[in-house]
Amino acid sequence: MFATDLQRLVLGGEIGGLGESEMEIGAALIYNRALSDAETYLQTTYVNDEFAFV
């Protein structure tokens, strides 16, 4: 689990000393609350379908 901060959003930053990698961000889904398990499942399914992740 990553520490979150309401004052800052970091996309594509180095996490835990693992180094950086070249990447593209296809979408950023930002919510004003935590999603329920059902909502998380629906969003995961949407992203997998939209961006053809397997």
Buried (B, 14 or more C-beta within 10 A) or exposed (E): EEEEEEEEEEEEEEEEEEEEEEEEEEEEEEEEEEEEEEEEEEEEEEEEEEEEEE
